[in-house]
């Protein structure tokens, strides 16, 4: 193994051009479900309406909090994906400039 490394080091000259390295990045696509708001995820209430006022208020508050958190996370993830794809497009355009 040492002899192989020594031969490889000896076979290159300082005048050889540096190897070309090409980085390829592919855009990420957010699924359409990630672009939809979280509102439809609300918990359903029973048809009979057997809930006390306190239970209704608690469920409503929990649903509102869950939807707000979901919307913030979803919007942040979609914005990050869109920003990364925009940066990728800009880098690609700069690479092809004369």
C-alpha positions in Angstrom: 0.0 0.0 0.0 2.8 2.4 0.8 4.5 1.7 -2.5 1.2 2.4 -4.3 1.0 5.8 -2.6 4.6 6.6 -3.4 4.0 5.8 -7.1 0.9 7.9 -7.3 2.7 10.8 -5.7 5.7 10.5 -8.1 3.6 10.1 -11.3 2.0 13.6 -11.1 3.9 16.7 -12.0 3.4 20.3 -10.8 2.4 21.3 -14.4 -0.6 19.0 -14.5 -3.9 20.9 -14.3 -5.9 20.5 -11.1 -8.7 17.9 -11.5 -12.1 19.3 -12.4 -14.7 18.8 -9.7 -18.3 19.3 -10.6 -20.9 19.7 -7.9 -24.4 18.8 -8.9 -27.3 19.9 -6.8 -30.9 19.0 -7.5 -33.8 21.2 -6.4 -36.1 20.0 -3.7 -39.8 20.0 -4.3 -42.2 20.5 -1.4 -45.3 18.3 -1.8 -48.5 20.2 -2.5 -49.8 19.0 0.9 -47.1 21.0 2.6 -48.3 24.2 0.8 -51.8 23.8 2.1 -52.8 25.5 5.4 -53.4 23.4 8.5 -56.9 24.6 9.1 -58.6 21.4 8.0 -56.8 19.5 10.7 -59.2 20.7 13.4 -60.7 18.1 15.7 -64.3 17.3 15.0 -67.0 17.7 17.6 -69.6 15.0 18.3 -72.9 15.3 16.4 -75.0 15.1 19.6 -73.4 18.2 21.1 -72.9 16.5 24.5 -70.0 18.7 25.4 -69.9 21.1 28.2 -69.0 24.8 27.6 -65.7 24.2 29.3 -64.9 21.2 27.1 -65.8 23.2 24.0 -63.6 26.1 25.1 -60.7 23.7 25.8 -61.0 21.9 22.5 -61.3 25.2 20.6 -58.2 26.6 22.3 -56.2 23.4 21.7 -57.2 23.4 18.0 -56.3 27.1 17.6 -52.9 26.5 19.1 -52.2 23.4 17.1 -53.2 25.1 13.8 -51.1 28.2 14.6 -48.0 26.0 15.3 -48.6 23.9 12.3 -49.0 26.9 10.0 -45.8 28.5 11.3 -43.8 25.3 10.9 -45.3 24.5 7.5 -44.7 28.1 6.2 -41.2 28.1 7.5 -40.3 24.7 5.8 -41.9 25.8 2.5 -40.1 29.2 2.6 -36.7 27.4 3.3 -37.2 25.1 0.4 -38.2 27.9 -1.9 -35.2 30.0 -0.8 -32.8 27.1 -1.3 -34.2 26.4 -4.8 -33.9 30.2 -5.7 -30.2 30.2 -4.5 -29.6 27.0 -6.6 -31.1 28.7 -9.7 -28.9 31.8 -9.1 -25.8 29.7 -8.7 -26.6 27.8 -11.9 -27.2 31.0 -13.8 -23.9 32.5 -12.6 -22.1 29.3 -13.6 -23.4 29.6 -17.2 -22.5 33.3 -17.6 -19.8 34.1 -20.2 
